[in-house]
Amino acid sequence: MLSRPKSFPNDFFGWFPRRNDLPSMQDRLYDDLNVTLKLAAGGRLDEEIWRRLVSALSGLRITIVLDLRKFDTVNYESLGHLIRDLLNICSRAKILAITPHGENDSKSSFNVSSKRVARLSIPKLDFESTALLFGWVTPFVTQRARNPVLLNPRTFADDLLDIEDEEAKFELYCSMGMGNPARILEAASTISEAAFLELIK
């Protein structure tokens, strides 16, 4: 999105909330939005910061990603009011909300007009895609590997695809993150060499 400005014209892009272990962006608009979204998720609003945001965002084209899994609490009514206001203030606003896995539509409703909301359900990755992503991330699939199967993610995934035992294949799928990209990344980046060799034996 950021590398294709003609396809995705934006005056502002932000992912919220900001991780606590990251330093401030030294960007007042980002920091104000981060504070305001956190407050709204808790059912509160800072009037002074909000007035500043209204002035700064008026007429802008913005894209915001809200990872609701990372908020301590989520007051959907309060966030809904804030989202409606942002949609009205900006000349064009796209707000993508990532809700916790399995959260139903009624609980995660922002009370925003259905004409302005699209719900997307992203399915799990299949076995091949899981193996490819795992192979890209794990440090044990490398061009320096002695085992030719481990030279690159493609040969790694192809070798696992050749397994005929469906039960063993499902166990591998579970061990690699069960098609959930976040779990795949975590499994691949934290697995020990001993566990990895046990995984592919």
C-alpha positions, 0 to 999 in steps of 0.5 A: 500500500505504501509502495504503491501510492498511485493505487492507494492514495493516502495522506495518512496510514497507521496501525493501532495500537502502537506496541508498548515496546516501540518508541514514539513515532515523533508524529503528533497525528499518529500519537494523538490517534493512538491515545484517542483509540485506546481511550475510546476502546475503554469508553472514554475520550479526551476532548482536547486531543479530539479537537486537535484531531478534528482539525488535523484530519479534516479532508484527509484520506486515511487508512487505519488498521485497528488490531482489537486483539491488542487492546486491553478492553474493547467498548464497541459502542464507544469505538463505533461513535469514534469510527463514525466521526472519523468517516465523516471528518475525513474526505475518505477513510478506510478503517480495517478492524481485526477482531479476536478469533471466533468473536461473533458479529453481534459482539463486534458490531460498531453500529456503523451503517452497513453500507460503509462496512464490509466483513471479511473472513480470512480462512486458514492457510492450507497445508502447502501454504503453511509449509511454505510460510514456515519454510520462509521463516525458520532459520533451518531452511537455508541455502547453506543446509547440507540436506537438499530438502532444506535448501529453500522453502519450496523444496521443504514444502514439496518434501512435506507434501509427499508424505502419504500418512494423513495422520502424520501430515495433520500432526505436522500441520498442527505443529507448524501453526494450523494454517494461522499465519501468526501462529506459523510465524511464531512456531517457525521463529521459535522452534529449536534445531532439535525440535525442527529435526524431529519435525521433519524426520 
